[in-house]
Structure formats: C-alpha cells, structure tokens
Amino acid sequence: MNSKSHDQIQKLALTALFAALCYVIFTFLQIKIPMPGGDATSLHLGNAFCVLAALLLGGGYGGLAGAVGMTIADLMDPVYITGAPKTFVLKFCIGLITGLVAHKIAHISESTDKKYIFKWSLISSIAGLGFNVIFDPLVGYFYKQYILGQPQEMASVLAKWSTATTFVNAVASTILVVILYNALLPALKKSGLKISSPAW
C-alpha cells in the first residue's frame, strides 16, 4: 500500500471517529427544549466535532463527519427524524466552510506560528458555525413550512428559538474547538499522524 492510500484510509477512519463523536455528543449530552406541535430545539456541542474534524482533516472530511454523525442522530430520534435531510446538508456545509477558510485561505496546517494558528482556527470556526447560526433557522423555517407543511406561526416560533439555541451552541462550540485544536495539534504532529496539508 502506498503512502497516499494509507493517508486516505487513515483520514477515513478518523472521519468515522468524528462522526461517532458528533452522534454521541448530540444524542446523549444535549439539552432538549420542547416546542409546540411536538417539535424541539436543543443545546448541544455536536457541531464542535464537525468543525474540529474540518480543521484536522480538511473540509470535505469534516463535513462528511458532521453530516453522517448528526444525520444518524436525527434518524434515531422521533422528534428530529423529519429534519434529517436538512441536517445532512447544513452540517456538510459547516465542514466545507471551515475547511475552506482554514486550509484554502489561511493554510494553517503549513504554519508553525502558534499565534497565527490560534487566530485562524478561531476565524475558521466562527465562519463555519456562523454560517450555521444564520442558515439553520432560516432553512429550518422554509423546510418546516413548505416541505413538512407546518403552519407559518409554528414554523416562525421554532425558527426564533432555534436562532437563540444555535447561537449559544456556536459560541460554546467555537471555544471548545479552538481549545482542543490548539492543544491537540502539537501532540498529533509529534505522534507522526499525518494531518497536514489537506486540500481544503
């Protein structure tokens, strides 16, 4: 097996690990807030591991980890099952945007400057999770109303609550990601794990 194939298998294995972390964190450590009509929104840190995977492995792998892990979590929960398609697309986008900023714009994996890495890991996390703060409630509103046929008032109430919880989730996840990434990166590099130079 050549080194390129080995690296790809390694990244796919890590992607599966991060997908599992997204699933576990969302499923077992969320604080669910019931909403009218049997809906719910929640406080959770599941998105943090989508973003962390994008920083370590690249946007495509990170997006895939978040999309698979969080979609499976939705499919296993009767309250969220109808939102699984929306979840897959949005989480994949979080990873792509984070990876785009981190690796295509800032090239953080090529830097050895700790301050530069810290700054751009923060900016990249804000970009990916900031996208989610805007588009999760927005897409959710139209999805609930036009795809699932939910009344406009109910969809509007859920969107407002979702905006608030998604913002809190984003702030908490950003802090967690930046701490974990900057703490783990030196150790992972020393271990010989090839996480450098993802395409994006």
C-alpha positions, 0 to 999 in steps of 0.5 A: 500500500502506498503512502497516499492510500494509507493517508486516505484510509487513515483520514477515513477512519478518523472521519468515522471517529468524528462522526461517532463523536458528533452522534454521541455528543448530540444524542446523549449530552444535549439539552432538549427544549420542547416546542409546540406541535411536538417539535424541539430545539436543543443545546448541544456541542455536536457541531464542535466535532464537525468543525474540529474534524474540518480543521484536522482533516480538511473540509470535505472530511469534516463535513462528511463527519458532521453530516453522517454523525448528526444525520444518524442522530436525527434518524434515531430520534422521533422528534428530529427524524423529519429534519434529517435531510436538512441536517445532512446538508447544513452540517456538510456545509459547516465542514466545507466552510471551515475547511475552506477558510482554514486550509484554502485561505489561511493554510494553517496546517503549513504554519508553525506560528502558534499565534497565527494558528490560534487566530485562524482556527478561531476565524475558521470556526466562527465562519463555519458555525456562523454560517450555521447560526444564520442558515439553520433557522432560516432553512429550518423555517422554509423546510418546516413550512413548505416541505413538512407543511407546518403552519407559518406561526409554528414554523416562525416560533421554532425558527426564533428559538432555534436562532437563540439555541444555535447561537449559544451552541456556536459560541460554546462550540467555537471555544471548545474547538479552538481549545482542543485544536490548539492543544491537540495539534502539537501532540498529533504532529509529534505522534507522526499522524499525518494531518497536514496539508489537506486540500481544503 
